[in-house]
């Protein structure tokens, strides 16, 4: 097992520094806050805001030298690589302008004050230990025989969030094989686990964990799948009466967007392009898994003390994945409610309206309204006898699935080529003064 001290001491070959629109980056030992034009024109001192329940919005005694300019460059690079998902205006900002734009730096008494969110997003490891002591993440492969972490991968990190998200996503990609399917001229890879689902659940764990509670975010490969756990229960709407917190089969599709535990961190991840701006990450994780013919994420082990999301190990239903690909290629993609209803009905049984209402976390009238829409679009049909109405996949859907099966048999799905993993994201930072021993 290697901890963040050993990992941080290795060279970073993935983040070349370059001149930016506002000038060349400063040396690694400096920070662009001090004496910058933005700081000079930021105005007078601001009033002390009321105490915030968001730990990331609280003042710290961090010095400006506690922030690493490379992490600001990382954010710029992430925004540039998202294909328009991120906030493109960040690329033209100085480091100080980025921090102020994200709301993690304020001016008081003529000097810059850093909030805890600034340290968590851009801080050096030693600063993270001082100012956000509960921040920690681990990635592990759990041995099926003992249930303990094995020697293959058992690493702990105290890195800033953006670097941490990149590292964990890179390791996920290296362990996630794909099979390629094709609908006419459209090709796509069907992975063992959806990358979008993993990214959304990982971002949820890092952003929405309770940083006032001791414990680490864990990413674990087990015999059951990939388990992502984080300290603290569901934030905001995660109450015992919430559809998701009560562990129904799907997230509350008709409920309002959840309230993030830290709006500052949630906004930073959205502007970096890591997550979507709608605040519906778990919904997108469900849709991504189901659209690829995979099992939906399982959150049934979540409690008031921690959120546990599992991407189950289950062979992909390539027939359904090809059917969904064909719908998308024809301009009629399946939305999350469609995916939930069809995958459940095809896997288990005909569905009653009340069962669909439970899946959606809504009342029967709303469920019936959506089912009627699926009926009009040729996705579902009505069956049953003796006055009992049930909903079944339509003859059109069943025919399309038979055609997809025949196509797969005629041209077996091939492993999709994946680029080899690039150099690991290792940066020459200060050694971690307290190596973390492997648990157990």
Steps between C-alpha positions, in 0.01 A plus 500: 500500500627845407370814666473850362853595612661240277260562213538879519878473485492354147532720192190634327529446124138577419473871579733710285503864599435753225452872452141603558308797356584714804871422497742225588443300818695601805769274648379204702595663829290810432129572477333749268273643771746749643517833322291392201281751314189319613604531863573868463162571349294276720375780721504551873443252777185294493268451791541180696222271382295297743628158603449255216389140533722430200839411646662595169370857539676557833810716540838338551838627611656357182775705344495569129811287466289202609335494156667325208489691167511167316154424631365815337660386176337163550161670520568694180606181325192312618273776372674493162461123470128481578373593156289788623364344819715720723518875548721617213552843659727342760775445242560876471504570875798543728531277802350763727213567263420128495495477879277806528273379223457169682426688823785341696702822549375830642654838585488617861696792641683547173638146490389171351342244728475138389204280574533130573374429149808668353729266693298193406499589132849646456700436819825318552482172698643649820244783486221250448606312811496819706182663375282207381631219722219256420569508127622162378425259217600143429485263204520129572450157352329279759607136507206263452640248745563723799297811427810708575694733268749311289847592382387575144373846591462652846589870484396794718510863389487847655502684169288800396166401351557560129827308499339224702205471261738472203710230667204284602338534159826400326526187715137416427561525125799267523282230659183542293496286182256571217325308223411681179155493343386669180168629373536566128797744491482596867741318729524511875676313775299316764718499814492275802395812695381831358771765525239774526332318788831453679596866448167628633501274806865580574433874471200462731717324757776763488274805487213396726685309773484648848845652559424549869484121542816291522546238231610458141324478166560142390498361146512122525491221244318207661344177377168688486624794293651844554402646835532875560437604859521834679454617860173674587148425382312661213515877514205734470210291375648176625246448776329175597199604291701574187457243219873450465574487871222245544686290243240449231617341177565836333573856607202725556449593136242767568653640817683836499879501455685413821654773711880451504678493834758739353365723222853638450649161417200399289532817294876449457452146365225615265709789367795265453275283282537194723128497578195651335345828607156349563593343835360163394811288520338185638231515232768518231683208662183292481438596137859429393499153654158400366567641152803268475297197603657499846344472844391825664709639788406354837474740793313269740791478744499876564418615850481823696873458571624446147406467134596176324450476123579175319538450127409129486708241321263365239558408135364767268179427313644578157164452334343777706810719458475462121128579514568816702781599260265460204239723664761768567638479145148546364449814708267335754720430802363322802473726802557377855131423576478302173816308586379413849159379382629300203795338678280403796219364284738305274690356794223420741136518396211709382463808715201651675462874524558492876831318451617762251400773745725334758786484250459869422437615856177674399123450518303271268358786293847624405618145428194434282564823311853390409389147410236648270772700331704183448187338358461785251866469395467128436715389795233338718164330456217412735430141598327303772161343552207506744527874533865497611704737286869429455762665284721299263777582253331556166514265202714765328756488781504120510554489123787750524660288773475186286667684213776621733557143619527376142747776414721415798500132405589581141784727607615419855590797713873567499716635780527873447857632466592722790803726516760388746511693825714811480761595754362500849418842638786531744615840617814600692330641806605514860517159665203393704629524857276225637496183288168324525504132586265266319191424709448152627 
